[in-house]
Amino acid sequence: MEHLSPAPCPSREGRGNQVRMIAWEVTRSCNLNCKHCRAASHLGPYPGELSTRDGLRLIDDIAAASQPVIILTGGEPLLRPDIFEIAAYGTGKGLRMVMATNGTLVDEAVARKMIESGIQRVSISIDGKDAKSHDDFRNEPGAFDGALSGIEAMKSAGMEFQINTTITTANLHQIKDIHDLALKIGAAAHHIFLLVPTGRGKDLALQAITAVDYEETLKWFHQESMTCEIQLKATCAPHYFRIMHQNKPKGEKPVRKTGGYFHESTRGCLGGISFCFISHVGQVQPCGYLELDCGNVQKQSFGEIWDTSEVFCNLRDYGKYGGKCGRCQFISVCGGCRARAYEATGDYLAEEPLCLYEPK
């Protein structure tokens, strides 16, 4: 019998869904024990992680399918001995390689290796305005000073960096101070993340901000983006894009720039639409917070998984979304957080539980 490959997802409006960004968990090992950690990482070792050979083959596979941004993440990616070999290989394939690190392992030698391997931007998480609040969040004394030291090393080497901040009730009152800190230390961007209660983050479920605070925080962040000299982006906060569209001056066209309406070229929840996550053992998921097995790169090509996964096909079909998300006029720009919906209901297509907006 002739072998038949799975049929690709029907494309919306005649357009295919091209992957534009992939977060690859190159290792789950980490030197910190952060309270909100999606992976609940520790030092490991973790069996089954992709070998160097597997990793280079994966990059070949991805490059054959598209030319996305590759986020080398973890765990702590700098704990992987071959991380700069992997980064350089991806750079050689024409991919934009970036890295997400906690910064504590970065010195000037590491920063130079980042640049030499072609890494174009590094994100470092700052979740408190000072050492006391950040170190408590990261469960590690000295984490704040270590992150700032890593930032200074990158600045000396000429490595571009951004600040990421996960918002909970513990640091919501500090968000403006953290934002000011990002500006003060010379970050190229500040990205805020709204807590998704998965992994170790389930223990922080009671620290998730309310829907009201969620809305007000995103409104403030959007207003800040209008005049801020650096790029601002909200992640795991798809309502931001609804708020952006609601507040766009009539008749004004969006333009690509560091602030303002830069992100109107994208949408809220990107999982399975233009973004996916690859775990340390090769499992492909819509995002790191939504642990649905969409295929494994050790068994299938990445391109086949991206084009044919049933979960991805469902996520691309807005007609399958439930509750008020399914009838919302902003479904194509917001989409609701699919991971938050799954954690709340067990259905990744259910309505976003932390949304105040009522569709008209």
Secondary structure, 3 states (H helix, E strand, C coil): CCCCCCCCCCCECCECCCCCEEEEECCCCCCCCCCCCCCCCCCCCCCCCCCHHHHHHHHHHHHHHCCCEEEEECCCHHHCCCHHHHHHHHHHCCCEEEEEECCCCCCHHHHHHHHHCCCCEEEEECCCCCHHHHHHHHCCCCHHHHHHHHHHHHHHHCCCEEEEEEECCCCHHHHHHHHHHHHHCCCCEEEEEECCCCHHHHHHHHHCCCHHHHHHHHHHHHHHHCCCCCEEEEECCCHHHHHHHHCCCCCCCCCCCCCCCHHHHCCCCCECCCEEEECCCCEEECECCECCCCCECCCCCHHHHHHHCHHHHHHCCHHHCCHHHHCCCCCCCCCCCHHHHHHHHCCCCCCCCCCCCCCC
